[in-house]
Amino acid sequence: MLSNVGLRGVRLDLTQNKLYTLTPGTQQVLKELKEPINLYYYFSRDAAAKQAPLILPYAGRVREFLEEIAARAGGKIHLQVIDPQPFTDEEDRAAEFGLQSLDTGGSGESLYFGLAGSNSTDGRSTIASFQTDREEFLEYDVAKLIHELGTPKKPVIGLMSSIPLQGQFNPATGQMGEAWPIIAQLEQVVTLRTLTMDLDHIDNDVDVLMLVHPKQLAPKTLYAVDQFVLRGGRLLLFVDPNSGADISGRDPSNPLAGAMADHSSDLEPLLHTWGVDYDPTKVIGDLARGLEVRASMQGPPVRHIGILGLRHEDMNQKDVLTATLESMNLATVGSLSARAGAKTTFEPLLQSSNEAAPIPAQRFNALTDPASLRDGFKATGTRYTIAARITGPVDSAFPKGAPADEKVSGPPVAHLAKSTVPANIVVIADTDLLMDYLWVQTREILGQRISQAFANNGDFIANILDNLGGSGALISVRGRASFSRPFTRVEELRHSADDRLRAKALELQAELRQTEDKLTELQSKRNDQTSLMLSPEQEDELKRFTAEKARVRKELRETQRGLDVEINRLNTWLKVINIGIAPLCVAVAGVIILYTRRRRRGLGSAAAPASRST
């Protein structure tokens, strides 16, 4: 009662990982709000208690976090907690927002567990349903929703590409071909602006530069990219040691000309300045992640160690860009690494397995037999980074200013020697992951082209642009620790006991085998092997075996009992600490207070007669 009255508004986060403390990025997102935002937290408590009681603790965690967000927003966020009952206006409203009813076993009662938001211009954004496997990214998901409502315009993505992502001119038809599915997917969530590969400046309203396969860029273009990053622009860069979509070097009169041409790309000296090492002459082969392909229609499938199928464990599970991805397919990838002495932070996003090694890129030119790549291949035991996030302060790769003898269009702009804000760059050492055949299947149904993804390549690119397209504050919000706290000490005791039990079980099996072998040996030495009667030696050996078996089983039981004793002892001490310590402290404090009061009264009684006598 005293806490509710006297400590209202006071907050103290005592959790180990500061689960209830907002990160500076989230606090900045709240400060940047210019107009009020309404948040509607839908949770069907009664339905959850009946159908999915395990989500109740997480639902409470979500509610507490949203209340903390509202309390820290300075009145800019109005939170409503709604328990939608069946066949009510609240349930209809949840469906209207686009929230998903969780499938809990066909009971017929809808279970909503999501968040909807709206702003003053009738803009809406939702988290259709909170997933327990995204608990670490709860703060990011909520902060992203608030940022979208506070900044409703789509981010502008400047696209510079030397490969025909937006379609290629067909001389036979005289028309442009269709854009790649990755472009169609991105245009649904961002504003794409095509930029030329020979530009000399990048407009200030471009939020993210998507630079794909830069080949021999002019110094003025390198300088424009350099200054774009230094002034706070975000960059998604694709480089490749052997791009399958690179059509340079083709000659109709020489079919091998295109296959033998250099299809690599690089971005030096910018990558070196940003603290990234990359070798465009090496492709990473991987025995464990190589996919099976058909080199010919008649031949059987063969493993191609240059075409990789990455799994969930090959992706950074602590970064929001890759945490929810399950599979990605890539081809002839390069490798990235942090340069020694770099001031930037290098965070791997995608990695090979430890059965990988670099292969000269020339071996992939006019390759007809993928199995030949394994000739002489020796894995190094190193996991190579294929994609990475680069953050932190960077210097200009042009310390003396703009390149000489280069005419720059547009008004003159002051040269930046250092970044004004920390750089945010994502580098991917592969361009082939954008190609259709590695992640999406397109079919034509009733005159309409339908694309169906079988890998998460498109999701990965969308996540990157969604993240980089947000504010700098939103980008800084990363995954938090999980709210669940397992009993690690108890698990250690159980694992230790399991090891002892396993050792005893192996000992028993060894004893059984030895005795059986001994009995067989004695049987083989008998003259009358058909007799069912045991010899004295066999009877003695059988008795010894029975006694030994009983001893080992007794030790197994004692080991199991010892496990229970240790866990029960730990349980007892926890009860003593949690239940007994607090009352004991109160009792000690009471004794001290009582002693102090009695002492004061004693001193007062002794002083009273003296004063009267005076």
VOGU-3710 file (C-alpha; in Angstrom, 3 decimals, decimal comma):
1> mlsnvglrgv> 0,000/0,000/0,000  2,857/2,360/0,857  4,590/1,410/-2,411  1,509/2,199/-4,514  1,060/5,573/-2,831  4,575/6,755/-2,140  6,576/5,163/-4,960  4,220/5,812/-7,874  6,286/6,560/-10,974  9,533/5,326/-9,418
11> rldltqnkly> 11,213/2,618/-11,507  14,143/0,381/-10,567  15,194/-2,412/-12,940  16,986/-5,152/-10,989  16,983/-7,772/-13,766  20,419/-8,990/-14,864  19,979/-8,007/-18,524  17,950/-4,823/-17,856  14,858/-6,276/-19,518  12,619/-3,427/-18,349
21> tltpgtqqvl> 15,008/-0,617/-19,291  14,474/0,962/-22,705  17,552/1,225/-24,901  18,743/4,696/-25,949  17,538/3,950/-29,495  13,959/3,316/-28,354  14,024/6,400/-26,141  15,152/8,458/-29,132  12,310/7,027/-31,261  9,871/8,175/-28,561
31> kelkepinly> 11,445/11,642/-28,403  11,111/12,061/-32,173  7,329/11,569/-32,053  5,572/14,742/-33,127  1,966/13,609/-32,827  0,121/11,232/-30,487  -0,095/7,548/-31,382  -2,714/5,071/-30,263  -1,640/1,519/-29,417  -4,171/-1,297/-28,977
41> yyfsrdaaak> -2,850/-4,391/-27,238  -5,177/-7,323/-27,959  -4,864/-10,397/-25,754  -7,582/-13,007/-25,241  -6,787/-13,880/-21,639  -9,613/-16,350/-21,035  -8,970/-18,200/-24,282  -5,229/-18,329/-23,551  -5,809/-19,713/-20,055  -7,867/-22,550/-21,540
51> qaplilpyag> -6,008/-23,270/-24,765  -2,424/-21,981/-24,460  -1,474/-21,288/-20,824  2,232/-21,312/-21,692  1,974/-17,913/-23,410  0,519/-16,202/-20,321  3,936/-15,214/-18,856  5,052/-13,792/-22,203  1,767/-11,927/-22,582  2,391/-10,341/-19,195
61> rvrefleeia> 5,895/-9,402/-20,275  4,528/-7,743/-23,444  1,949/-5,780/-21,453  4,540/-4,581/-18,943  6,837/-3,489/-21,737  4,069/-1,579/-23,528  3,154/0,141/-20,261  6,798/1,148/-19,857  6,794/2,530/-23,419  3,646/4,562/-22,720
71> araggkihlq> 5,040/5,874/-19,429  8,251/7,060/-21,112  6,582/8,688/-24,139  5,579/11,904/-22,396  1,904/11,521/-23,202  2,524/10,879/-26,912  1,405/7,217/-26,725  -2,082/6,181/-25,606  -2,187/2,512/-24,715  -5,375/0,462/-24,541
81> vidpqpftde> -5,341/-3,122/-23,293  -8,230/-5,064/-24,842  -9,455/-8,577/-24,070  -11,630/-9,357/-27,121  -14,474/-11,651/-26,172  -16,119/-13,860/-28,805  -18,816/-12,248/-30,971  -18,098/-8,706/-29,748  -17,148/-5,443/-31,419  -13,639/-5,779/-29,963
91> edraaefglq> -13,138/-9,091/-31,784  -14,382/-7,562/-35,046  -12,047/-4,625/-34,531  -9,064/-6,956/-34,035  -9,869/-8,743/-37,301  -10,310/-5,381/-39,047  -6,799/-4,345/-37,956  -5,455/-7,532/-39,516  -4,479/-9,315/-36,308  -4,168/-13,080/-36,634
101> sldtggsges> -6,131/-15,472/-34,491  -3,760/-18,116/-33,131  -4,472/-21,742/-33,940  -4,758/-23,562/-30,618  -6,304/-26,877/-31,528  -9,676/-26,294/-33,130  -11,699/-25,308/-30,072  -13,496/-22,688/-32,145  -12,654/-19,800/-29,782  -10,395/-17,104/-31,241
111> lyfglagsns> -7,167/-16,273/-29,398  -5,723/-12,865/-30,260  -2,250/-11,864/-29,110  -1,079/-8,883/-31,146  -0,628/-5,131/-31,327  -2,267/-2,538/-33,562  -1,460/1,140/-33,827  -2,883/4,214/-35,502  -1,837/7,831/-35,916  -3,659/11,114/-36,470
121> tdgrstiasf> -3,732/10,657/-40,264  -5,511/7,276/-40,074  -2,254/5,459/-40,752  -2,151/1,926/-39,357  0,516/-0,590/-38,505  0,245/-3,950/-36,775  2,133/-6,810/-35,219  -0,266/-9,523/-36,344  0,754/-11,851/-33,513  3,553/-11,901/-30,957
131> qtdreefley> 5,722/-14,983/-31,450  7,597/-16,453/-28,502  10,565/-17,227/-30,738  10,942/-13,475/-31,363  10,933/-12,546/-27,690  14,483/-11,179/-27,952  13,283/-8,706/-30,602  10,178/-7,514/-28,792  11,608/-4,042/-28,214  12,738/-3,712/-31,835
141> dvaklihelg> 9,365/-4,820/-33,236  7,429/-2,379/-31,053  9,875/0,490/-31,690  9,647/-0,211/-35,440  5,832/-0,046/-35,329  5,973/3,270/-33,449  8,540/4,644/-35,905  6,384/3,652/-38,886  3,387/5,464/-37,395  5,463/8,507/-36,498
151> tpkkpviglm> 7,184/8,600/-39,915  4,638/7,221/-42,394  6,548/7,886/-45,660  8,337/4,992/-47,359  12,143/5,121/-47,328  13,818/6,060/-50,614  16,217/3,387/-51,882  18,705/4,440/-54,529  19,482/1,457/-56,766  22,835/1,316/-58,584
161> ssiplqgqfn> 23,368/-1,988/-60,368  25,578/-3,274/-63,182  23,361/-6,361/-63,567  19,860/-6,060/-65,075  17,721/-6,310/-61,934  15,001/-4,129/-63,454  14,807/-6,041/-66,698  16,925/-6,182/-69,846  16,218/-4,805/-73,286  15,245/-7,550/-75,721
171> patgqmgeaw> 16,421/-6,662/-79,277  14,096/-9,252/-80,812  10,934/-7,699/-79,356  12,207/-4,177/-78,946  10,866/-4,118/-75,370  12,265/-4,214/-71,867  12,083/-7,534/-70,074  10,339/-7,960/-66,755  12,046/-6,944/-63,527  13,417/-9,654/-61,275
181> piiaqleqvv> 11,062/-10,883/-58,520  13,315/-9,318/-55,866  12,566/-5,877/-57,334  8,828/-6,539/-57,422  8,947/-7,569/-53,769  10,938/-4,515/-52,671  8,699/-2,046/-54,526  5,838/-3,068/-52,237  7,580/-1,702/-49,132  10,044/0,965/-50,343
191> tlrtltmdld> 10,396/3,666/-52,976  13,013/2,561/-55,520  14,936/5,192/-57,465  17,243/4,069/-60,265  20,708/5,666/-60,222  23,318/5,434/-62,958  26,632/3,662/-62,439  28,607/6,786/-63,443  26,945/9,311/-61,104  29,009/11,977/-59,344
201> hidndvdvlm> 26,659/12,788/-56,466  23,783/11,188/-54,539  20,750/13,245/-53,569  20,179/14,008/-49,920  16,693/12,494/-49,898  18,089/9,000/-50,651  17,897/7,064/-47,380  19,675/3,866/-48,451  21,993/3,202/-51,369  21,694/-0,334/-52,766
211> lvhpkqlapk> 24,898/-0,814/-54,769  24,990/-4,103/-56,705  28,128/-5,517/-58,364  30,265/-2,356/-58,741  32,786/-2,958/-61,561  35,572/-0,470/-62,193  33,673/2,562/-60,924  35,029/5,961/-61,891  36,814/7,946/-59,146  34,004/10,513/-59,112
221> tlyavdqfvl> 31,445/7,744/-58,444  33,590/6,232/-55,673  33,874/9,690/-54,140  30,093/10,173/-54,294  29,541/6,881/-52,447  32,248/7,806/-49,937  30,645/11,166/-49,123  27,155/9,605/-48,997  28,250/7,241/-46,221  30,161/9,961/-44,350
231> rggrlllfvd> 27,121/12,249/-44,177  24,979/9,489/-42,649  23,596/7,623/-45,648  23,156/3,883/-45,188  24,593/1,411/-47,688  23,688/-2,111/-48,813  26,602/-3,355/-50,914  26,775/-6,506/-53,051  30,181/-7,624/-54,307  30,986/-10,958/-55,957
241> pnsgadisgr> 34,108/-12,843/-57,095  32,139/-14,529/-59,893  28,667/-13,168/-60,583  26,411/-15,469/-62,563  24,276/-12,525/-63,681  27,234/-10,545/-65,058  26,852/-10,540/-68,844  29,939/-8,443/-69,593  32,431/-9,846/-72,085  29,870/-11,662/-74,227
251> dpsnplagam> 30,704/-11,996/-77,916  28,171/-13,580/-80,350  31,029/-14,774/-82,529  32,879/-16,377/-79,619  30,620/-18,291/-77,173  33,484/-18,842/-74,713  34,324/-15,147/-74,462  31,608/-14,431/-71,919  32,334/-17,555/-69,885  36,047/-16,738/-69,618
261> adhssdlepl> 35,579/-13,014/-68,859  36,227/-11,463/-65,457  32,879/-11,374/-63,616  34,170/-10,127/-60,276  33,401/-6,841/-58,532  35,047/-4,821/-55,788  34,776/-1,456/-54,063  38,317/-0,468/-53,260  39,591/1,701/-51,703  36,320/2,204/-49,817
271> lhtwgvdydp> 36,133/-1,288/-48,292  39,686/-0,989/-46,958  38,850/2,379/-45,414  35,743/0,929/-43,778  37,790/-1,845/-42,155  36,804/-4,742/-44,437  39,123/-7,200/-46,183  37,777/-8,880/-49,315  39,562/-10,856/-52,048  37,677/-10,772/-55,389
281> tkvigdlarg> 39,816/-13,606/-56,785  38,643/-16,279/-54,315  35,353/-18,197/-54,136  34,399/-20,083/-50,964  33,704/-23,782/-51,445  31,890/-25,684/-48,718  31,649/-29,470/-48,469  28,913/-29,390/-45,816  26,679/-26,756/-47,458  27,168/-27,594/-51,140
291> levrasmqgp> 23,905/-28,312/-52,958  23,240/-31,030/-55,497  22,788/-29,835/-59,091  22,431/-31,429/-62,503  25,339/-30,727/-64,820  23,325/-32,220/-67,680  19,784/-33,410/-68,260  20,918/-37,009/-68,638  23,455/-37,139/-65,832  22,733/-37,789/-62,139
301> pvrhigilgl> 22,794/-34,950/-59,575  26,256/-34,021/-58,294  27,286/-31,971/-55,291  28,393/-28,456/-56,234  30,527/-27,041/-53,395  30,294/-23,573/-54,943  26,488/-23,372/-54,693  25,625/-23,193/-51,002  22,461/-23,809/-49,038  22,830/-22,020/-45,712
311> rhedmnqkdv> 20,794/-23,130/-42,722  19,466/-21,334/-39,662  22,596/-22,148/-37,664  24,755/-20,407/-40,303  22,971/-17,100/-39,656  23,435/-14,601/-36,847  20,596/-15,403/-34,462  21,229/-12,262/-32,406  20,654/-9,794/-35,248  17,154/-8,829/-36,340
321> ltatlesmnl> 18,163/-9,142/-40,008  18,710/-12,904/-39,838  17,191/-14,169/-36,582  13,976/-15,486/-38,136  15,404/-16,808/-41,422  15,559/-20,560/-41,993  17,384/-21,115/-45,288  19,211/-19,173/-47,991  20,778/-20,260/-51,272  23,871/-18,568/-52,684
331> atvgslsara> 26,390/-19,263/-55,469  30,130/-18,587/-55,926  30,344/-16,437/-52,808  33,313/-14,471/-51,575  34,455/-13,943/-48,002  34,717/-10,889/-45,782  36,819/-10,283/-42,688  37,610/-7,444/-40,324  40,786/-5,577/-41,162  43,336/-5,413/-38,369
341> gakttfepll> 43,272/-2,078/-36,565  39,910/-0,995/-37,975  37,834/1,453/-35,941  34,563/-0,029/-37,168  32,640/-2,943/-35,667  32,442/-6,046/-37,874  29,396/-8,241/-37,168  29,002/-11,447/-39,248  25,488/-12,115/-40,558  26,003/-15,163/-42,796
351> qssneaapip> 28,819/-17,700/-42,468  29,927/-20,910/-44,128  30,409/-24,152/-42,230  33,845/-25,136/-40,913  34,284/-27,524/-43,860  35,012/-24,659/-46,242  38,054/-23,295/-48,058  38,805/-20,657/-50,722  38,994/-21,713/-54,385  40,484/-19,602/-57,213
361> aqrfnaltdp> 37,621/-17,896/-59,047  39,123/-18,866/-62,422  38,194/-22,506/-61,793  34,522/-21,571/-62,211  35,007/-20,154/-65,701  33,338/-22,460/-68,250  32,914/-25,103/-65,520  31,257/-28,241/-66,920  31,857/-30,773/-64,136  31,072/-29,421/-60,625
371> aslrdgfkat> 32,528/-32,607/-59,094  35,997/-31,504/-60,257  35,943/-28,695/-57,693  36,540/-31,278/-54,987  39,821/-32,395/-56,572  42,539/-31,270/-54,196  40,025/-29,460/-51,970  41,037/-29,327/-48,292  38,805/-27,678/-45,715  40,616/-25,198/-43,471
381> gtrytiaari> 38,323/-25,612/-40,454  37,459/-21,891/-40,612  33,964/-20,438/-40,896  34,104/-17,746/-43,582  31,900/-14,661/-43,352  29,720/-14,159/-46,427  27,702/-11,153/-45,224  28,432/-8,670/-42,446  27,142/-5,504/-40,825  29,719/-2,694/-40,474
391> tgpvdsafpk> 29,067/0,078/-37,958  31,044/2,852/-36,347  33,081/5,925/-37,300  34,825/5,926/-40,690  37,246/8,220/-42,470  37,144/9,325/-46,078  38,981/7,251/-48,658  39,781/10,603/-50,307  41,547/12,570/-47,555  42,633/15,281/-50,002
401> gapadekvsg> 39,119/15,918/-51,230  37,363/15,244/-54,519  39,419/13,524/-57,228  41,300/15,881/-59,492  40,211/16,426/-63,108  36,696/15,233/-62,325  33,795/17,539/-63,084  31,044/17,219/-60,489  27,528/18,274/-61,442  25,258/20,089/-59,047
411> ppvahlakst> 26,062/22,744/-56,456  29,439/22,514/-54,690  29,359/20,590/-51,408  31,904/20,808/-48,616  34,245/17,822/-48,410  33,797/15,527/-45,403  36,978/13,957/-44,034  35,205/11,968/-41,303  31,738/10,586/-40,753  29,301/12,944/-39,055
421> vpanivviad> 27,350/10,006/-37,571  28,313/6,331/-37,146  28,247/4,490/-40,452  25,702/1,724/-41,083  26,763/-0,595/-43,875  25,768/-4,142/-44,821  28,139/-5,939/-47,185  27,174/-9,192/-48,957  29,861/-11,074/-50,891  27,404/-12,507/-53,408
431> tdllmdylwv> 25,067/-11,151/-56,072  23,646/-14,480/-57,236  21,341/-14,700/-54,212  19,216/-12,115/-56,038  18,710/-14,434/-59,032  15,360/-16,202/-59,352  16,589/-19,790/-59,596  18,119/-19,695/-56,110  15,078/-18,626/-54,093  11,813/-18,214/-56,019
441> qtreilgqri> 9,717/-20,118/-58,521  7,535/-18,090/-60,877  4,491/-19,558/-62,590  1,879/-18,096/-64,884  -1,680/-18,835/-63,780  -4,628/-17,421/-65,758  -2,369/-14,847/-67,355  -0,947/-13,666/-64,041  2,616/-14,309/-62,889  2,720/-15,819/-59,389
451> sqafanngdf> 5,990/-16,055/-57,497  6,442/-18,595/-54,711  9,596/-18,429/-52,578  11,323/-21,604/-51,424  14,217/-19,840/-49,632  14,548/-16,674/-47,540  16,768/-14,691/-49,921  14,076/-12,086/-50,553  13,214/-11,828/-46,869  16,867/-11,185/-46,060
461> ianildnlgg> 17,132/-8,257/-48,482  13,773/-6,848/-47,344  14,872/-7,053/-43,697  18,085/-5,183/-44,478  16,375/-2,345/-46,354  13,631/-2,165/-43,739  16,244/-1,871/-41,006  18,591/0,537/-42,781  15,651/2,600/-44,034  14,589/3,397/-40,489
471> sgalisvrgr> 16,032/6,119/-38,327  19,490/5,803/-36,834  17,847/5,342/-33,452  15,807/2,387/-34,711  18,873/0,763/-36,295  20,645/0,873/-32,930  17,887/-1,185/-31,259  19,154/-4,776/-31,252  17,987/-8,034/-29,763  17,625/-8,257/-25,995
481> asfsrpftrv> 18,147/-11,207/-23,697  15,314/-13,669/-23,279  12,880/-13,155/-20,408  13,014/-16,833/-19,434  15,570/-17,804/-16,800  16,257/-21,558/-16,663  17,560/-23,281/-13,523  21,120/-23,665/-14,774  22,451/-25,093/-11,499  19,802/-27,820/-11,476
491> eelrhsaddr> 20,542/-28,604/-15,123  24,243/-28,924/-14,303  23,448/-31,362/-11,482  21,269/-33,426/-13,812  23,869/-33,487/-16,573  26,570/-34,529/-14,085  24,393/-37,332/-12,726  23,489/-38,449/-16,260  27,187/-38,742/-17,070  27,760/-40,848/-13,933
501> lrakalelqa> 24,734/-43,009/-14,719  25,948/-43,513/-18,274  29,394/-44,520/-17,025  27,856/-47,041/-14,623  25,632/-48,424/-17,360  28,641/-48,910/-19,633  30,457/-50,607/-16,755  27,531/-52,984/-16,262  27,451/-53,826/-19,966  31,184/-54,498/-19,950
511> elrqtedklt> 30,792/-56,812/-16,938  27,949/-58,644/-18,670  29,988/-59,153/-21,817  33,017/-60,384/-19,858  30,947/-62,903/-17,888  29,128/-64,110/-20,992  32,452/-64,565/-22,745  33,766/-66,458/-19,713  30,717/-68,730/-19,644  31,035/-69,378/-23,370
521> elqskrndqt> 34,708/-70,171/-22,964  34,001/-72,648/-20,151  31,226/-74,249/-22,210  33,526/-74,683/-25,173  36,147/-76,468/-23,045  33,707/-79,068/-21,705  33,770/-82,530/-23,205  29,987/-82,883/-23,198  28,798/-79,569/-24,647  25,221/-80,831/-25,086
531> slmlspeqed> 24,661/-81,236/-21,347  22,287/-78,734/-19,737  23,959/-79,090/-16,340  26,428/-76,356/-15,341  29,919/-77,301/-14,381  31,287/-76,153/-10,998  33,393/-73,507/-12,777  30,311/-72,199/-14,598  28,282/-72,130/-11,401  31,023/-70,111/-9,639
541> elkrftaeka> 31,301/-67,716/-12,564  27,514/-67,276/-12,702  27,363/-66,545/-8,981  30,165/-63,991/-9,325  28,350/-62,399/-12,273  25,073/-62,207/-10,319  26,798/-60,604/-7,340  28,674/-58,122/-9,542  25,492/-57,226/-11,398  23,697/-56,552/-8,119
551> rvrkelretq> 26,596/-54,364/-6,937  26,674/-52,241/-10,064  22,876/-51,812/-10,039  23,061/-50,739/-6,415  25,615/-48,113/-7,349  23,311/-46,927/-10,139  20,474/-46,507/-7,655  22,766/-44,673/-5,234  23,892/-42,350/-8,025  20,264/-41,579/-8,912
561> rgldveinrl> 19,475/-41,082/-5,243  22,484/-38,803/-4,947  21,097/-36,661/-7,742  17,811/-36,288/-5,893  19,662/-35,521/-2,657  21,730/-32,736/-4,255  18,711/-31,152/-5,944  16,630/-31,441/-2,759  19,465/-29,871/-0,760  19,615/-26,987/-3,230
571> ntwlkvinig> 15,819/-26,660/-3,010  15,997/-26,511/0,785  18,634/-23,785/0,768  16,616/-21,753/-1,723  13,554/-22,025/0,520  15,600/-20,956/3,544  17,018/-17,958/1,683  13,776/-16,869/-0,014  11,416/-17,582/2,878  13,576/-17,255/5,983
581> iaplcvavag> 16,013/-14,434/5,223  13,410/-11,708/4,776  11,553/-12,373/8,089  14,909/-12,763/9,818  16,021/-9,348/8,577  12,739/-7,831/9,771  13,142/-9,526/13,165  16,736/-8,303/13,546  15,680/-4,795/12,583  12,853/-4,986/15,138
591> viilytrrrr> 15,236/-6,098/17,895  17,624/-3,255/17,053  14,795/-0,701/17,083  13,425/-2,091/20,365  16,870/-2,019/21,955  17,460/1,552/20,753  14,114/2,745/22,118  14,652/1,096/25,498  18,103/2,581/25,717  16,743/6,042/24,946
601> rglgsaaapa> 14,040/5,593/27,567  16,650/4,480/30,092  18,782/7,496/29,402  15,714/9,729/29,646  14,704/8,208/33,003  18,227/8,681/34,370  18,329/12,293/33,243  14,934/13,224/34,767  15,891/12,897/38,516  19,077/14,827/37,886
611> srst> 17,155/17,696/36,373  14,647/17,747/39,239  17,417/17,782/41,839  19,075/20,619/39,997
//
